[in-house]
Amino acid sequence: MNTKYTFKVNSLRTLTSPYKKAGEKDTESIYYLLVDMRDLPEGMPLDVNPREPKMTTNVARRIANAVIEPETDFYINNRGIVIAAKKAVFDSAKSEFTIDLGDQENDNDKYSYGILDGGHTYTAIMNNRDKIPADLTKYVRVEVITNVQNITRLSDARNTSAQVSDIALFNLDDNFLFVQEAISGQPYENKIAYKDIDNKPIHVSELIRLMFAFDVDKYPDDNAAPIQSYSGKAQVFKRYKEAFDTPFYRSLTIQLPKLVDLYDTIERELPSKYNEYKNQLGTANPRFGSVTGIEADDNLKTLFLESNMSHKISAGYIFPIFGAFRSLIHFNEESGSVFWDFDPIEIWEEVGASLAQNVFESSRNPQLAGKDKQLWLSSYRIVETQSLRKQLQNNR
């Protein structure tokens, strides 16, 4: 008996073989689907995939986190799932797609049809989709290929050994020693993954993006903003690779514990700052958890310091606020050191509510907020204005 799965699809595109001749039926067809994670069928076989999903690796954990985080770009960032099928049928009236994976009791079919690539993605979704916020719909790309003539060749092509990442290669020359020295003794010191195979919860790229947000050599004022710290990991690493051994970046690296402390504080206290500004506007019972990209949960921990927090907050809201404190640091070329006008935590306590208002009154879409240049610049000016105000008070 053939194994079949029927599920809803949001959209579908079909690509038929350009080599199909008139009257032929058994030629390859490719179906590109966009599927709600909640509609993805359970129990689809993975035997055709040469790699068994190992969900304890750093990469697998990042995929799992991407499934549950309050972002909507998973279908863009993730490569998706590839399924080899015997047959496929689309019911346009019901928007339902049916795949026939043959007789899974028969070894020939068992190792010819099923999830060919994307086993980690599929497993991460199955294990975590019940944690997706109830008011959020998240999609995954699914590619279904029927009538595959050479399953071994296709499998080899789709499952080539993972290339060593640029960051991992960079680490081979001990180029993260400055980072390791800077965070020595910190609670997260042994939780940073520097290699692709490191089974640790925080990738070193998370620290690099914090530094990029404070790159006053590249972004010295309010004419431009380090938006890529939120949206462009490749660009962030490229900048680090170019500048990590310069006096500025070496000095900025020393500030990593303070940058982590600031990010952790914003991540933990943003709900209270949101409530503070809402109360000031006359809202008696603010509902921070109802904002798109926010998920209420009392069992959450902050990324680096694992402090208790009440809400999971999209980084798209946090980074324009975090990057605003760039206005407080300066680089002294003579001494080769970075210094702060004021403690950023002190300034956060003073203008945190204003920063929260600036962000949440400007945008309720975290992805747009994280890439909104004007939002970054206006947040920067709030911190800069408070710094200038304090300097004037101190000079009286």
BANUMAR-288809 format. One line per field, with one value per residue: residue in three letters; x, y negated, z negated of N, C-alpha, C in turn; residue number from 1. Coordinates in steps of 0.02 Angstrom, whole numbers. Each point is the difference from the previous one (the first is absolute). Example, Ala and Ser with C-alpha at 12.3 -4.5 7.8 and 13.67 -1.06 7.14 Angstrom:
REM BANUMAR-288809
res <- c(ala|ser) .
nx <- c(660|-18) .
ny <- c(284|-53) .
nz <- c(-390|36) .
cax <- c(-45|42) .
cay <- c(-59|-59) .
caz <- c(0|-3) .
cx <- c(45|-39) .
cy <- c(-60|-55) .
cz <- c(0|-37) .
n <- c(1|2) .
***
This chain:
REM BANUMAR-288809
res <- c(met|asn|thr|lys|tyr|thr|phe|lys|val|asn|ser|leu|arg|thr|leu|thr|ser|pro|tyr|lys|lys|ala|gly|glu|lys|asp|thr|glu|ser|ile|tyr|tyr|leu|leu|val|asp|met|arg|asp|leu|pro|glu|gly|met|pro|leu|asp|val|asn|pro|arg|glu|pro|lys|met|thr|thr|asn|val|ala|arg|arg|ile|ala|asn|ala|val|ile|glu|pro|glu|thr|asp|phe|tyr|ile|asn|asn|arg|gly|ile|val|ile|ala|ala|lys|lys|ala|val|phe|asp|ser|ala|lys|ser|glu|phe|thr|ile|asp|leu|gly|asp|gln|glu|asn|asp|asn|asp|lys|tyr|ser|tyr|gly|ile|leu|asp|gly|gly|his|thr|tyr|thr|ala|ile|met|asn|asn|arg|asp|lys|ile|pro|ala|asp|leu|thr|lys|tyr|val|arg|val|glu|val|ile|thr|asn|val|gln|asn|ile|thr|arg|leu|ser|asp|ala|arg|asn|thr|ser|ala|gln|val|ser|asp|ile|ala|leu|phe|asn|leu|asp|asp|asn|phe|leu|phe|val|gln|glu|ala|ile|ser|gly|gln|pro|tyr|glu|asn|lys|ile|ala|tyr|lys|asp|ile|asp|asn|lys|pro|ile|his|val|ser|glu|leu|ile|arg|leu|met|phe|ala|phe|asp|val|asp|lys|tyr|pro|asp|asp|asn|ala|ala|pro|ile|gln|ser|tyr|ser|gly|lys|ala|gln|val|phe|lys|arg|tyr|lys|glu|ala|phe|asp|thr|pro|phe|tyr|arg|ser|leu|thr|ile|gln|leu|pro|lys|leu|val|asp|leu|tyr|asp|thr|ile|glu|arg|glu|leu|pro|ser|lys|tyr|asn|glu|tyr|lys|asn|gln|leu|gly|thr|ala|asn|pro|arg|phe|gly|ser|val|thr|gly|ile|glu|ala|asp|asp|asn|leu|lys|thr|leu|phe|leu|glu|ser|asn|met|ser|his|lys|ile|ser|ala|gly|tyr|ile|phe|pro|ile|phe|gly|ala|phe|arg|ser|leu|ile|his|phe|asn|glu|glu|ser|gly|ser|val|phe|trp|asp|phe|asp|pro|ile|glu|ile|trp|glu|glu|val|gly|ala|ser|leu|ala|gln|asn|val|phe|glu|ser|ser|arg|asn|pro|gln|leu|ala|gly|lys|asp|lys|gln|leu|trp|leu|ser|ser|tyr|arg|ile|val|glu|thr|gln|ser|leu|arg|lys|gln|leu|gln|asn|asn|arg) .
nx <- c(42|-15|53|-54|17|-51|17|-18|-5|46|51|-5|59|-11|50|-19|19|53|13|-57|-14|-30|-50|59|-3|48|-8|58|-31|6|-21|-6|1|-49|24|-58|46|-55|3|63|-6|-24|57|17|12|55|-20|-30|-2|59|-26|10|-56|49|-48|57|9|50|11|-11|36|41|-7|6|49|20|-16|24|52|-18|29|-9|67|-25|-55|27|13|-49|43|-35|-51|38|-53|23|-44|-42|-49|-31|-49|-22|-37|-9|-54|39|42|-11|56|-1|42|22|17|-45|19|-7|-40|3|56|-21|-63|15|46|-61|-46|-5|17|20|-21|30|31|52|-16|-14|53|35|-33|8|62|-7|-38|-7|63|-21|9|-54|21|48|0|33|37|-1|56|-40|49|-48|39|-36|-7|35|39|37|-30|47|-5|-66|1|46|-39|-54|42|32|59|-21|4|65|-34|-10|-47|-18|7|-33|-35|15|3|-44|-40|-26|66|-7|-45|38|50|-39|-23|66|-26|-28|-62|6|56|-26|-42|59|-33|62|-20|-7|48|13|-12|-3|-34|59|-15|64|-38|-31|61|15|-63|12|61|-27|-47|62|-1|26|43|-45|-30|34|-56|-47|51|20|-23|25|-46|57|11|-58|13|64|-8|-7|-35|-31|1|-21|-38|-20|-6|-26|-37|-5|52|-48|33|-43|3|64|-5|-37|42|42|-41|15|32|19|19|25|28|16|21|31|22|13|28|27|19|4|-25|41|47|-24|-8|61|20|-28|24|57|-19|-9|41|-55|-18|63|-3|58|-29|-42|59|-5|23|-51|32|-55|49|-21|8|4|55|37|20|32|-32|-48|-12|-39|-44|-44|38|-15|53|-29|56|-51|-27|42|20|-55|-22|23|-9|-53|25|5|-49|5|23|64|39|46|16|12|-50|-35|-43|-50|-39|-36|-47|-45|-14|0|12|39|23|6|21|35|18|1|-42|40|50|-32|-18|62|17|-39|13|60|4|-47|47|22|-17|-55|-14|22|-36|-33|33|-58|-23|49|-7|-66|11|45|-43|-44|43|14|-65|-14|46|-21|-61|23|30|-54|-35|43|-8|-59) .
ny <- c(60|-46|-36|-32|-62|-27|-59|-51|-39|-46|27|3|22|12|43|5|60|-36|61|-19|58|-16|5|-25|47|46|-64|-25|-15|-65|9|-64|19|-38|29|-10|-17|-30|-10|-4|52|35|24|-51|51|16|62|-36|-35|-12|-57|32|-35|-42|0|28|-6|-44|28|62|-21|-25|57|38|-41|8|62|-8|-30|-58|34|-31|-1|50|-8|-58|2|43|48|19|34|51|14|61|-6|50|-31|-49|-22|-51|-10|-36|38|47|-20|62|20|50|29|39|29|29|63|-31|53|-29|36|21|0|38|23|-9|6|-64|-22|-28|-61|-27|57|-41|-30|57|29|-55|1|65|-12|-53|24|41|-23|4|-65|5|-64|45|-13|56|-17|57|-3|28|38|16|53|7|64|-1|-12|-41|36|44|-16|-1|57|22|-24|23|51|-44|20|-21|-55|-4|-29|-60|-2|63|-15|-55|43|33|-64|24|-19|45|-1|-56|34|54|-42|-34|60|5|50|-12|-5|-34|-5|51|-49|-25|7|23|64|23|38|-60|41|-65|-30|-32|-20|3|14|26|15|25|21|17|22|32|11|8|14|-41|46|46|-7|-56|-7|-48|3|51|61|36|-10|12|-32|-24|-27|-10|63|12|-56|21|63|-22|-42|49|38|-56|-8|66|-9|-44|-55|-26|49|-2|-66|0|48|-40|-38|59|8|-63|16|56|-34|-45|44|32|-60|-19|59|-10|-63|17|57|-11|-12|53|34|-22|7|59|10|-26|42|29|47|20|41|-19|19|3|52|-51|-28|-10|62|-1|40|0|4|22|47|-61|6|-51|-23|-52|-39|24|-65|1|16|-47|-23|38|-38|-15|23|1|12|49|19|-29|31|61|-5|-25|47|10|-44|49|35|-5|-12|7|-30|-51|14|-1|-39|41|-55|-1|-38|50|29|44|39|-47|-8|66|-2|-48|30|54|-35|-53|42|27|-61|-21|58|7|-65|21|58|39|-8|51|34|-37|8|63|-13|-33|-29|-29|60|28|-45|5|64|-3|-41|46|49|-24|-16|59|24|-38|18|61|-7|-30|47|44|-41|1) .
nz <- c(0|45|-20|-20|17|-31|26|-38|53|-14|33|67|19|64|0|62|12|16|-24|-27|26|54|-44|-21|-46|7|2|-19|-57|-5|-62|5|-63|-23|-56|-29|-46|-19|66|-17|41|-50|-22|37|42|-34|14|46|-56|31|-27|-56|-10|-15|-44|-19|67|5|59|-25|-51|45|35|-55|-16|63|-15|-62|28|-27|49|58|-6|-38|37|-18|-65|-8|15|-52|25|18|37|1|49|-9|-33|31|-40|36|-55|55|2|-26|50|21|-26|43|-42|48|-57|37|7|-58|11|60|-6|60|-22|-51|43|27|-49|-10|-60|56|-13|-52|-15|-8|57|32|-27|14|58|10|-22|40|48|-52|8|63|-8|-38|-5|6|64|-1|53|34|35|43|19|41|7|55|3|-57|51|-35|-47|16|64|-6|-35|41|49|-32|-9|38|-20|-59|34|-16|-48|27|-46|15|64|-13|-34|56|14|-43|49|-41|-3|36|35|6|10|41|17|-10|-33|59|-22|57|-35|-32|16|20|57|8|-5|61|-24|-24|-51|17|-48|-4|61|15|53|-54|-19|59|3|-64|19|51|-45|-24|64|-45|19|9|-59|15|37|4|41|-37|10|-50|47|33|-57|24|59|-14|-20|65|4|-55|22|60|-34|-39|53|25|-55|-10|40|16|-17|44|45|-9|0|56|20|-30|36|25|-59|13|62|-22|-50|47|45|-49|-21|62|14|-60|10|65|-25|-51|46|32|-55|-14|63|1|-61|24|49|-61|25|-30|50|10|63|-32|-30|11|-8|65|-3|-43|-42|-37|-45|-58|45|25|36|-20|59|-25|-41|41|3|-52|46|10|49|52|13|56|28|42|-59|-17|60|24|-55|5|66|-31|-41|65|-11|-46|53|-15|52|-48|57|-41|-40|57|-33|-13|-3|-57|27|1|-57|51|-52|-22|61|4|-63|28|55|-37|-40|9|-10|-50|-20|11|-27|-54|-3|18|-32|24|46|-37|55|6|-64|4|55|-48|49|14|-13|33|47|-2|-5|47|29|-18|12|60|6|-26|40|50|-17|-8|58|23|-29|23|52|-30) .
cax <- c(-42|40|-5|-18|-10|-37|7|-15|56|-16|11|32|26|20|51|2|64|7|16|-61|-23|-73|-27|36|-28|47|58|4|-36|19|-53|24|-56|8|-44|-5|33|-51|-32|48|-20|45|19|27|61|64|48|34|51|60|22|-50|1|29|-29|39|53|-13|-40|-68|-31|-17|-60|-55|-14|-31|-70|-43|9|-55|17|-38|41|29|-5|50|67|12|-1|-62|-3|-4|-34|-5|-65|-18|-50|-26|-62|-23|-72|-3|-61|12|69|30|51|8|60|1|69|8|-9|57|19|43|65|12|-36|22|62|-7|-49|-2|38|66|43|-38|-23|7|-54|-63|-1|-5|-69|-43|13|-8|-52|-51|24|-8|-55|-65|-24|50|3|68|1|62|0|3|12|-19|23|-30|29|73|29|61|-6|66|33|-33|18|69|4|-33|27|72|25|-6|62|20|-20|53|18|39|66|32|19|57|60|-7|-18|-49|33|-18|-67|6|31|-46|-55|26|-28|-71|-43|-11|66|4|-61|8|22|45|5|-65|-17|-7|-67|-9|-62|7|51|42|-27|-43|43|26|-52|-4|53|-16|-49|36|58|0|48|-38|-63|20|-50|-69|-11|-9|-12|25|-59|19|8|-61|-25|50|54|59|33|29|62|48|29|42|60|42|20|7|67|15|-3|-69|-38|30|-26|-72|-9|8|-63|-53|-42|-47|-50|-44|-41|-50|-50|-38|-44|-55|-41|-36|-40|-41|-72|-18|6|-60|-55|11|-21|-72|-32|7|-48|-67|-24|3|24|33|3|62|-1|-44|36|29|71|10|-33|3|19|38|54|52|65|33|46|69|8|-53|-41|-72|-37|-72|-23|48|-7|35|60|-16|-17|54|61|0|10|68|47|-5|50|62|15|36|70|47|65|57|52|65|6|-22|-50|-70|-25|-71|-19|-36|-17|-61|-55|-27|-40|-58|-49|-28|-37|-25|-70|-3|24|-53|-53|23|-2|-66|-46|22|-11|-22|26|70|46|5|32|71|33|-23|55|-23|-11|67|29|-38|18|68|-5|-27|56|48|-27|5|71|18|-34|38|64|-14|-14|63|45|-25) .
cay <- c(-60|-59|-50|-65|-56|-56|-58|-66|-41|-70|-16|55|-12|64|-2|65|14|-28|55|40|6|7|65|31|-13|13|-46|-37|-63|-31|-43|-45|-14|-38|37|-19|52|40|45|49|66|35|69|13|40|-32|52|-16|-50|35|-23|1|-64|-2|-63|-29|-43|-71|-19|24|-42|-65|11|7|-67|-39|23|-28|-72|-40|-30|30|8|66|29|-32|13|71|32|37|73|30|65|40|33|41|-40|-58|-27|-61|-15|-73|-21|4|-20|58|34|70|33|73|21|71|50|-7|67|27|-35|-42|-63|-29|-38|-42|-53|-28|-63|10|-51|-43|39|-39|-50|35|23|-59|-24|48|-1|-66|-43|-15|-57|-61|-41|18|-50|-6|54|5|44|33|19|71|16|69|22|65|39|-8|55|24|-25|-3|-60|-58|-1|-23|-71|-40|13|-3|-18|-72|-36|-34|-70|-50|-15|56|-5|-58|20|45|-39|-29|-71|-20|-3|-63|10|47|-36|-51|30|46|-9|-17|60|31|13|68|14|-28|47|-31|46|27|61|-13|10|-52|-36|-68|-4|-60|-54|-42|-50|-44|-48|-51|-48|-37|-51|-55|-16|-73|-14|6|-38|-46|-49|18|-2|69|45|69|43|69|39|38|32|24|35|5|-65|-11|38|-29|-59|23|31|-54|-49|28|-11|-72|-25|-13|61|34|-34|12|69|0|-24|50|13|-55|4|56|-22|-47|38|41|-44|-22|59|18|-55|-34|1|-50|-66|-6|-15|-67|-53|8|-30|-72|-22|9|69|29|69|14|71|9|66|1|-31|48|12|7|59|2|65|-12|49|-17|-25|-43|38|7|7|44|-32|13|-53|17|1|10|-61|2|-42|-59|-55|-12|-28|-73|-29|16|-39|-71|-17|-14|-71|-11|21|-36|32|-45|29|-5|52|63|31|-21|-23|-15|-63|20|71|9|25|-60|-37|42|-10|-68|-11|63|-6|-40|43|48|-36|-15|61|31|-47|-5|62|61|56|3|3|-68|-42|14|-26|-69|-46|-58|22|5|-67|-36|30|-25|-70|-2|12|-55|-59|11|-5|-71|-31|16|-36|-70|-2|12|-57|-59) .
caz <- c(0|6|-53|28|-47|28|-44|29|22|9|70|36|68|30|53|35|32|68|45|9|69|6|-18|-55|-66|-55|-2|-63|-12|-64|-29|-53|-44|-61|-45|-70|-40|-37|47|24|-26|-46|15|68|-6|11|17|62|-17|-22|-65|-52|-35|-67|-23|-56|25|-3|59|-11|-52|31|41|-47|-27|53|6|-53|-11|28|64|53|59|2|67|43|-25|-3|66|7|-1|66|-3|61|-2|58|35|-37|28|-33|3|-3|-34|-72|-14|-32|40|-22|26|-5|-13|17|-52|-45|-24|53|-5|59|-10|-64|10|60|-11|-67|-8|27|-29|-45|-57|-62|1|-12|-69|-43|3|-34|-72|-31|28|-51|-39|40|-27|29|47|53|51|27|59|20|71|14|71|13|66|18|55|2|38|-33|-68|-30|26|-31|-71|-5|17|-52|-66|-1|-66|-14|5|-60|6|-1|-70|-26|31|-31|-68|3|-12|-68|8|-51|-65|-34|-27|-56|-56|-25|-38|-49|-66|4|-7|65|31|28|38|67|52|49|56|24|-36|-71|-25|-51|15|27|52|-7|41|-42|-31|53|20|-52|12|61|-17|-33|42|11|53|62|-9|-54|-21|17|73|23|-57|10|4|15|-62|-5|61|48|-35|44|2|-66|-4|46|-33|-54|30|24|-51|-67|-28|-3|-69|-20|-14|-57|-59|-4|-22|-73|-28|10|-60|-11|54|-18|-58|25|39|-47|-38|44|13|-61|-28|49|-17|-51|31|42|-45|-28|47|11|-58|7|50|-27|6|-67|2|64|18|38|32|59|56|48|-12|-73|-27|-73|-28|-61|-6|48|-23|49|42|-24|-72|-23|-51|9|35|5|70|55|39|63|3|41|-45|-47|30|8|-66|-19|41|-16|-51|36|-8|-63|1|43|5|-5|42|-33|-51|31|-43|2|-64|-3|-32|-59|-3|40|-42|-33|50|14|-53|5|63|27|18|62|54|12|35|67|40|8|33|70|37|-36|39|-21|57|28|-51|-1|61|11|-12|-38|-69|-30|-10|-50|-65|-13|-22|-69|-46|7|-33|-72|-16|1|-57|-61|3|-17|-72|-35|11|-35) .
cx <- c(44|-13|-13|-10|-36|3|-16|64|-23|8|39|23|25|51|3|67|2|15|-60|-22|-75|-21|34|-33|52|63|-3|-43|21|-56|31|-60|20|-52|2|30|-51|-35|47|-16|53|20|26|67|62|53|39|55|62|24|-58|4|29|-18|37|56|-20|-44|-72|-36|-20|-63|-61|-20|-34|-73|-45|7|-55|20|-38|41|33|1|50|70|18|-5|-61|9|-8|-28|1|-65|-11|-49|-20|-61|-19|-74|-7|-62|9|68|37|47|9|63|-6|72|10|-13|61|21|47|65|14|-33|25|61|0|-44|-1|39|72|51|-43|-27|5|-56|-66|-5|-8|-71|-47|8|-20|-59|-56|20|-4|-58|-65|-24|47|-2|70|1|69|-6|6|7|-15|21|-29|37|75|30|62|1|69|36|-31|19|71|6|-29|31|76|22|-2|68|15|-16|60|23|43|71|40|27|61|66|-2|-17|-54|31|-18|-69|3|30|-49|-55|23|-29|-74|-43|-10|64|2|-63|4|27|43|8|-69|-21|-8|-73|-13|-57|6|55|39|-26|-46|41|25|-52|-11|53|-15|-49|32|63|-1|54|-36|-64|10|-55|-69|-15|-11|-7|24|-56|19|13|-62|-13|53|61|63|38|33|66|54|34|47|66|49|32|18|67|20|-5|-72|-36|30|-25|-74|-14|4|-67|-56|-41|-51|-55|-50|-46|-55|-55|-45|-51|-59|-48|-45|-51|-45|-75|-19|6|-59|-60|6|-23|-75|-39|2|-50|-72|-28|9|30|31|5|61|0|-43|33|29|75|18|-38|9|16|45|59|59|64|30|56|67|5|-52|-38|-74|-32|-71|-25|57|-12|42|59|-11|-20|59|58|-3|9|72|51|-1|54|69|20|41|73|40|66|54|59|69|11|-19|-53|-69|-20|-73|-11|-34|-12|-65|-59|-33|-44|-63|-55|-36|-44|-28|-72|-8|22|-54|-57|19|-5|-71|-54|18|-17|-23|19|75|50|9|36|76|38|-19|54|-21|-13|66|27|-37|14|69|-3|-29|55|50|-23|5|72|22|-32|39|68|-8|-12|65|48|-23|37) .
cy <- c(-62|-49|-68|-51|-56|-58|-64|-34|-72|-22|57|-23|66|-12|69|8|-31|54|45|-1|11|71|34|-19|4|-43|-41|-63|-25|-46|-41|-23|-46|27|-29|57|45|50|54|68|29|68|13|34|-38|49|-16|-51|36|-21|2|-66|8|-68|-31|-45|-73|-23|21|-42|-68|6|4|-67|-43|19|-37|-75|-39|-40|35|14|69|28|-31|23|75|32|42|75|25|71|33|40|41|-37|-59|-27|-62|-10|-75|-25|-2|-26|55|36|70|29|75|22|74|45|0|65|34|-40|-45|-68|-37|-44|-40|-61|-22|-65|12|-48|-45|39|-37|-52|33|21|-59|-27|47|-4|-66|-41|-16|-58|-65|-41|12|-48|-9|60|0|52|30|16|76|11|74|17|69|33|-9|62|30|-29|-7|-63|-62|-5|-25|-75|-44|8|3|-22|-75|-33|-33|-74|-47|-15|55|-1|-57|19|45|-35|-36|-74|-23|-3|-63|6|46|-33|-49|29|51|-16|-19|63|38|20|68|20|-25|52|-39|42|25|61|-11|7|-47|-47|-68|0|-66|-58|-45|-54|-50|-52|-54|-54|-42|-56|-60|-20|-75|-21|-1|-42|-50|-46|23|-8|69|44|70|51|73|41|42|43|32|33|4|-65|-16|37|-27|-60|22|29|-53|-39|29|-16|-74|-24|-11|65|39|-32|11|71|5|-20|52|15|-55|1|56|-19|-47|37|41|-42|-23|58|16|-54|-35|4|-52|-71|-13|-19|-70|-54|4|-31|-76|-29|12|70|35|70|15|76|11|65|4|-32|54|7|6|61|1|71|-12|47|-14|-26|-44|40|13|16|45|-28|16|-58|25|6|17|-56|6|-48|-63|-59|-20|-38|-76|-36|11|-43|-74|-22|-6|-73|-15|18|-39|37|-53|30|-3|55|69|35|-31|-24|-20|-69|15|75|10|25|-59|-40|39|-11|-67|-9|64|-3|-39|42|52|-33|-13|61|23|-47|-8|62|56|62|4|2|-68|-46|9|-27|-72|-49|-59|18|6|-70|-40|28|-24|-71|-7|11|-57|-62|6|-7|-74|-37|12|-34|-73|-8|7|-59|-63|-13) .
cz <- c(0|-57|31|-55|37|-48|38|22|9|72|32|69|27|56|31|36|70|51|13|73|1|-16|-58|-67|-55|6|-64|2|-69|-22|-57|-42|-58|-48|-71|-41|-36|46|26|-30|-48|28|69|-6|20|26|64|-10|-27|-69|-49|-38|-71|-30|-59|24|-4|58|-10|-52|28|43|-46|-29|52|10|-49|-9|36|62|55|63|4|70|49|-21|1|69|12|1|72|-7|69|-4|64|44|-43|37|-40|12|-9|-37|-76|-21|-38|48|-28|31|-14|-7|10|-60|-46|-33|50|0|59|-8|-63|9|65|-12|-73|-2|17|-30|-44|-60|-66|-5|-17|-74|-48|-1|-38|-76|-34|24|-49|-44|39|-30|37|53|60|47|29|55|11|74|6|75|10|72|13|58|8|33|-34|-71|-33|21|-31|-73|-10|12|-56|-69|0|-69|-9|4|-67|8|-2|-71|-29|29|-31|-69|0|-15|-68|3|-48|-69|-38|-32|-61|-61|-31|-43|-52|-69|0|-3|65|35|35|39|72|48|51|62|19|-41|-75|-21|-59|20|34|52|-8|41|-40|-35|52|19|-53|11|62|-14|-34|39|18|49|67|-2|-57|-25|23|74|29|-62|16|2|13|-62|-13|61|45|-32|43|2|-66|-6|46|-31|-56|27|24|-57|-68|-33|0|-72|-23|-18|-58|-65|-9|-26|-76|-33|6|-63|-13|53|-15|-57|22|39|-46|-38|42|13|-59|-22|50|-15|-51|28|46|-44|-28|48|14|-59|3|51|-21|8|-67|-1|68|12|46|39|61|61|45|-13|-73|-24|-76|-24|-60|-8|46|-34|54|34|-33|-75|-32|-60|13|37|14|71|47|50|64|-2|42|-42|-43|32|13|-67|-22|37|-15|-49|31|-8|-63|2|51|0|0|38|-33|-50|28|-41|11|-69|7|-31|-67|2|39|-40|-36|48|18|-52|7|62|30|22|65|60|18|38|72|46|13|26|74|40|-46|40|-14|57|32|-49|1|59|16|-19|-42|-72|-37|-16|-53|-70|-21|-28|-70|-50|3|-36|-76|-24|-2|-59|-65|-1|-19|-75|-39|6|-34|-65) .
n <- c(1|2|3|4|5|6|7|8|9|10|11|12|13|14|15|16|17|18|19|20|21|22|23|24|25|26|27|28|29|30|31|32|33|34|35|36|37|38|39|40|41|42|43|44|45|46|47|48|49|50|51|52|53|54|55|56|57|58|59|60|61|62|63|64|65|66|67|68|69|70|71|72|73|74|75|76|77|78|79|80|81|82|83|84|85|86|87|88|89|90|91|92|93|94|95|96|97|98|99|100|101|102|103|104|105|106|107|108|109|110|111|112|113|114|115|116|117|118|119|120|121|122|123|124|125|126|127|128|129|130|131|132|133|134|135|136|137|138|139|140|141|142|143|144|145|146|147|148|149|150|151|152|153|154|155|156|157|158|159|160|161|162|163|164|165|166|167|168|169|170|171|172|173|174|175|176|177|178|179|180|181|182|183|184|185|186|187|188|189|190|191|192|193|194|195|196|197|198|199|200|201|202|203|204|205|206|207|208|209|210|211|212|213|214|215|216|217|218|219|220|221|222|223|224|225|226|227|228|229|230|231|232|233|234|235|236|237|238|239|240|241|242|243|244|245|246|247|248|249|250|251|252|253|254|255|256|257|258|259|260|261|262|263|264|265|266|267|268|269|270|271|272|273|274|275|276|277|278|279|280|281|282|283|284|285|286|287|288|289|290|291|292|293|294|295|296|297|298|299|300|301|302|303|304|305|306|307|308|309|310|311|312|313|314|315|316|317|318|319|320|321|322|323|324|325|326|327|328|329|330|331|332|333|334|335|336|337|338|339|340|341|342|343|344|345|346|347|348|349|350|351|352|353|354|355|356|357|358|359|360|361|362|363|364|365|366|367|368|369|370|371|372|373|374|375|376|377|378|379|380|381|382|383|384|385|386|387|388|389|390|391|392|393|394|395|396) .
***
